[in-house]
Each structure stands twice: as C-alpha cells, then as structure tokens.
Amino acid sequence: MKKFVAFAAAAALLAAIPLQAQQQGDMVITGSLGMGGNSTHFRSKIVSGNETQKDKEVVPGTFNFSIMPEFGYYVIDRLEVSLGLGYELLRSELTDVWQDKNCFDFTHLFEISPGISYHLPICDKFYYSPAFHLSVGFGSYNQQSAGRNGIEVDKQGFTAFGFSLSLLSFEIKPTEHFAISLSAGDFSYAFVHFKEKEESGNLSATMHTTYNAVDFGLNLGASIGFKYYF
C-alpha cells in the first residue's frame, strides 16, 4: 500500500511539472504524403431482335503523387528552422491513343523548401506558430501524342519559385515527443518559368513562358499535420 501511495504521489508530481517543449537543440521530423486519381467506366447494352451486344470501356483519368519529408531544428528556444525535400508527379487525363496505347501529359517536379517558424505559448501545451516557407524547384513537362511511327514526346523544362506565409497556424503538444499542427489559412505566391527550344535545319527558336499565381485561403476546417520531436 505504501509503494502504491508513493507511486501515485510521484506520478502526480510529474504531471504537475510542465513539459519542456521547443527548446534550443530540439529536432523534429514531419512531412507530407499524398496520392490520388480517377477513372471513368462506360457500359453499353444493345438489343436487336434475339441478339444482345454488350460493351464496356475504362478510360483512365488523372493521377497525382507527392512526398515531402521535412526536418526541423530549434536554433534558439521557440524558433525553428526547417528544410523539406519533395517530389511531385502529375498525370493528365487521356490525351491520345496509338495502337491501343494511351497517351498522357506528365509533370515531374523536384522541390527544396527551407522555412522558419516561431512557437508562442498561449496556454499549457497549446502554441501559436506562424511560419514562412520558401520553395525552389525544377522539373519537366512531357506531352505525349500519337505519331506515325509511335508515341511522340514533347519535353519542356521548367523552374519554379514560391513562398507561403502561414499566419493562422497552431500547434498542440500533448506529449514530449508528439505534436499536432493546425493551419486555417495561408498566403502564397508561385512563379513558374517554362523554356522550350526547337531546331530545324538552320532555324533555331527559343520560347519562354512564365506563370504567376497568388492565393489567399481562409477555411473553417483546418488542415491537420503531425510532428515527432527527438
């Protein structure tokens, strides 16, 4: 009985001591992983007298895959610097067919994303954590089409740059090593530059295309992430 009382008292004492969190030298692992796609199924039935003809067709749709692990380090108390390395694959809907072989457009993107965030305590285990992230990437855009002798591919290289500012970002840290991040709105900017070069005989042409996008989102259903501290 005395051992049980001593154990209960020690547990109560440990529970009363606030967890040390976001201290200088702490390290954290987080990231993102996503995959999605769709397809369309067609079925038909034709009845002519005593004959019935059935047919079905599956048309593949879009497909996407992305992965970005991220590592963070607290250079001082509450201030985290991070670095993410990512890859993203986008496949378009069916664009053409050559001898029963499907043609698609593919986008490949490799990205480096440094960031910084500050964790301001609101109450026990709950923090306001605004963050700023840069992103620099490069990739290729490949267009497939049916040619006379097979599938032809038109390749374009591109570079990308962007940044995002998360002002409505929070973190809940229920244990010493585990945290839940919540984000309800971001301001972001993206810049993409395409470069294509064509040569035919003595003729050489270089084309440049730039794409700019600004986005501000505020949603009531916050996005959720998970972080591991060590």
N, C-alpha and C positions, 0 to 999 in steps of 0.2 A: 504494500500500500504506500509506504514511504517513497519507494522508487517511482511509482506512478505519479504521485504528487510532485516529486522533483522534476520528472519529465514534463508534466503539464506546465509547471512554472517556467521551465526553460523554453518550451515552445511559445508560451505567451510572451516571454521577454523578447525572443527573436522576432515574433510577429509585430511587436511594438516598435522595433527598430526599423526606420525607413530604408528601403533598398537603395544601394548606391547605383546610380544609373548615369549614362552618358558622361563618364569621367575621361580625363585625358589618358590616352593609351588604349581605350576600349576599341575593339574591332567588331564589325558587323557584316553579315552576309545577307543579301536579299536579291531580288531579280524578278524577271517576268518570263512566262512561257505561254504561248498561245497557238492554237491551231483551229482551223475551220474550213468549211467547204459546203458545196451544194450540188445537186444534180436534178435533172427533170426526166420523168418517166412518162412515155407515151404508150397507150394501148388502144388498139382498134379491133373491131369485130364487124365483118361484112357478111351478110346472109343473102345468098342469091339462090332461090329455089331450095333444093336439097343440099346445097353446098354452103359451108361456113368457112370463112377465112379469117384467121386471127393474126395479128401482127403486134409487135412491141419493140420499143426503141428506148434506149437510155442515152441521154445527152449530158455529158459531164459539164458542170458549171465551174465556178471559181473555186480556188483553193488558196489558203494562206497559212504560213507557219512563221513564227517568230520566237526568238530566245535571246535574253539579255541578262546574264548574271552580273551582279554588282557587288563591289567590295567597298566598305567604308571604314574610315579611321578618324578617331577624335583627336585632333591636334591640340586642343585645349578642352576644358570642361564645357559641355553643351554644343561645341562647334564640330561638326562632322564634314570631312571632305570625302568624296566618293569617286569611283571610276567604274563605268559599265562598258562592257564589250558585247555587241549584239550582231545578230544576223537575221534577215527577214527575206522570205520568199513569197512572191505574189504570182498567182497564175490566173489569167483571164478566163472568160468563157470561151467556148469553142469558136474559133475564127475561120477555119477552113478544114477541108478533108482531102487527103491524097491517098488513093487506093486503100480505103478503109483505115487510114492512119490519121489521127486527129492532130490539128494544128492549134497552138495556143500562143499567147504572148506571156513571157516570163520576165519578172523583175527580181533581181538579186541585189541586196543592199547589205553592206558591212558598215558598222557604226561604232564610234568611240564616243562615250558620253561622260565627261567629268562633271561633278556637281558639288554643291556646298549647301548645308542646311544648319539651322540653329534650333535648339530644343529649349524652349522656355517653359518651366513648370507652371501649370495652372492650379493643380491640386495633386494629391498623392497619386502617383502612377499615371498621371494624365498630363500631356505636354502639347504645347503649340509649337509646330515645327515647320515654319516656312522654308522653302527650298528654291534654289536656282540651278538649272542644268543647261549645259551646252551640249550640242551634238554635231559631230563632223563625220561624214560618211562618203563612201564611194560605191559604185555598183555598175550594173549593166541592164539594159532593156533589150530583150530579144524578141523580135516579131517573126513568127513562123507563117509561111504561106505555101500553097501548093504550086509547084513549078512544073515544067515539062518533064524533068528527069528526077523529080523527087521533092522533098520538103526543102524550101529555101529559107534561110535565116538572115534577117537584117538586124545587126547589132549596133547599139548606141551606148556609149559610156556616159556616165553622169557623176557629178559630185553633189553633195548635199550639205547644208549647214542650217542650224536652227538653235533656238533656245526656248526654254519654258520657265515660267515663274509660278510657283505654287504658293498662293497666299492663304488659302483655306485648307491647310494641311495640319493634321494632328497625329499624335502617337499615344497609344495605350501600352504600358509595360507592366503586365500582371506578375511576371516573374523576372529573375535576374537575367536570364538568357533569351527570353522570348518577348517579342513586341508585335503589336498590330498597328499598322499605319492606315489612316483615313484621309482621303482627299476629296474635296467637294467642288473644286474649281481651279482651272489653270488658264494662264495667258501664255500663248505660244506663237512663235514665228518660224517659218520654214522657207528656205531658199534652195532651189534645185536647178542645176545647170546641166543641160544636155549638149553634147558635142558630137557631130556626125561628119565624116569626111568621105567623099566619093571621088573616084578617079576613073576616067575613061579616055584612053589614048593620051593626048597632050592636055586634056582638060582635067582640072582638079578643083573641087568645090568643097568648102568647109562651112557647115551651118551650125549656129549656136542658138539654143532655145533656153530661156530662163523662166522659172515658175516661182511665184511668191505667194505665200499663204499666211494669213493672220487669223488666229482663232482665240476666242474667249468663251469659256464654258463655265456655267454655274448650275449644278444639279443638286436636287434634294436627296437623291440616293447616292451616297458617297461610295467611291471605289475603295476596295479594301486590299491591303497587302500584308505580308508577313516578313519579319526580320528576326535574325538569330544573332545574339551577342556572344562574344567569347573573348 
